[in-house]
Amino acid sequence: MKYLLISLAMLFFIRPIQQFTSTGIDRTIKGLVLDSNNDPLIGASVQGKGETKGTVTDFNGHFNITLPDNCKFIVVAYTGYVSQEINIKEKDSITVVMKEGIIMNETVITDLRKSGEEKSMSNTIMQEVQYYSMPVSALAGRVAGASISPKSKYKNGDADFNTEDYDLISENKFHTPKDAPLSTFSIDVDAASYANVRRFLTNGQEPPKDAVRIEELVNYFDYDYPQPKGNDPIAIITEVGDCPWDQTHKLVHIGLQGKTIPTADLPASNLVFLLDVSGSMDEANKLPLVIQSFKILAEQLREKDRVAIVVYAGSSGLVLPSTSGANKANIYEALEQLHAGGSTAGAEGIELAYQTARENFIKGGNNRVILATDGDFNVGVSSDAELIRLIEKERTSGVFLTVLGFGMGNYKDNKMEKLADSGNGNHGYVDNLSEARKVFVHEFGGTLFTIAKDVKIQVEFNPEVVGGYRLIGYENRMLENEDFNDDQKDAGEMGSGHTVTALYEIIPAGVKSDFLKTVDDLKYQKSKKTGSASSADEWLTVKFRYKDPDGNTSKLLENVVPYETKSFDTTSENFRWSAAVASFGMLLRDSEFEGNSSYADVEKWAGGAVGRDEHGYRKEFLELVRGMREIVADKDNDETTERTH
């Protein structure tokens, strides 16, 4: 049996395990970690140089660490700041002021050791988990604030996460405009798949194919689109260029930019934190991380915002009535008192959360339930169909839903995505504090404040110039063509400042392809040419519908894409980055449409399109690509070794 050592920021609550050097002398260093504004940094990593021991700062920026007397330096690291090496000789107390630098993501790191070889390690929790995975050497030493052992070797195959649930994804196929001139889908601003895939790759594992939703990988990142003009809250941007993984094809990039509303101008919020405190959440990367994450959110709330906290396990309860965002001490105290245990009556908690939101409803405000769970519902209403019907009934109240997944091992991705899609909401996965900051700080407006709901896209292709087309991703967001004009049909939401990106791969007319399947000419059908597009002046037309957050009637926007194209190297950074991420997703899925691309190609394409990258998310992506290249190389080497024996 092998053991998984999970080092998480919340674990400073655990008493450090005393380790003794050969001299038997240890000493304790106390300290404070601040940013350049003298504000405390929460969750900064502190480690003795050359030691396995480490800790993290608490919510006031303080830390205590016990180290051998002969350890003369500590290393302090924090996402977005330059790591510092501090001389602690003859010092018992220090203050460290961090300087801003390149952001790299904190991650949940695993350090696997064989039974009987495990070391004591301060601020760690040990859990028994069977692994049959790839080596973790792929990301060794690359992530700030954590240490990854590059020496572990595992049996071939995927991790034995046999209780994690992912719905089957059947990839979109190529269609001909002659047979299917329209393509209709709902937007998707969820980013859960990317964070979940990152968790697998960081652990040295290839993610399950159906955990990879390409549109969520692409939309994890912000894009540099212009702000909308006029009265409409959304702008449409299009670009056509050569397809990098098949040079005979074209790629159509469709971007949506939501209007950015300054935080001070955002409407008042009525939030209900709906927190799963059942027994399945009793793991370091579940409830403790939930508490930390929601403290980060509470810190962003204004006096005019209100928050209540509902919890559920075997039953549900209101642990904090609706409270002003100015009363942060009360909010923190309610969160800190939470403990996990019992079964999971999720439906009962959902009903109480919506009831609480309705009772404190703010007309013209942002009314939202934020659910944090691993998705393991097992008491009362628990089937997907029953839960969806419950959420669909509740959404008519004008209360939106955000669903955040936590943990691993029994993570129910499929259930949580369905809940969010049915509840006028979004779905994220939080694997670490950096992701919590992304969701609750960097994307605060986009996550919590809806500027447009029931957002749908319909594309009509010109058969004169388009021989075939394929929407990349969005498989579970496809709509019937008639749904586009049906205002009763639910669709996705956009938040303040959100960007949404969709890619179509096009086979130009006249290009032969095995992807295009044909039937014999029909005897009783006559082809009809309609519309105003004459020969080769337009590729396609993009239609776009949305409703105001409190509206019931949709508004229509339209954008004609002229018959123009660019070489891949001359396309925008937006175009090249989205293409690289989409290609990465297809490679992870072992897609039949991956073309002649490779992980090396993805790294090259993405490396040339990093752009401004304010928060370092794109640089992190490059590290994941490099890590995957090493995972594949190690797997190939293992297979070669097996064949030679």
Buried (B, 14 or more C-beta within 10 A) or exposed (E): EBBBBBBBBBBBEBEBEEBEEEEEEBEEBEBBBBBEEEEBBBBBBBBBBEBBBBBBBBBEBEBBBBBBEEBBBBBBBBBBBEBBEBEBEEBEEBEBBBEEBBBBBBBBBBBBBEEEEBEEBBBBBEEEBBBEBBBBBBBBEBBBBBBBBBEBEBEEEBBBBEEBBBBEBEBBEBBBBEEEBBBBBBBBBBBBBBBBBBBBBBBBBBBBBBBBBBBBBBBBBBBBBEEBEEEBBBBBBBBBBBBBBBEEBBBBBBBBBBBBBEEEEBBBBBBBBBBBBBBBBBBBBBBBBBBBBBBBBBBBBBEBBBBBBBBBBBBBEBBBBBBBBBBBEBBBEBBEEBEBEBBBBBBBBBBBBBBBBBEBEBEEBBBBBBBBBBBBBEBBBBEBEEBBEBBEEBBEEBBBBBBBBBBBBBBBBBBBBBBBBBBBBBBBBBBBBBBBBBBBBBBBBBBBBBBBBBBBBBBBBBBBBBBBBBBBBBBBBEBEEEBBBBEEBBBBBBBBBBBBBBBBBBBBBEBEBEBBEEEEEEEEEEEEEEEEBEEEBBBBBBBBBBBBBEEEEBBEBEBBBEBEBBEBEEBBBBBBBBBBBBBBBBBBBEBEBBBEBBBEBBBBBBBEBBBEBEBBBBBBBBBBBBBBBBBBBBBEEBEEEEEEE
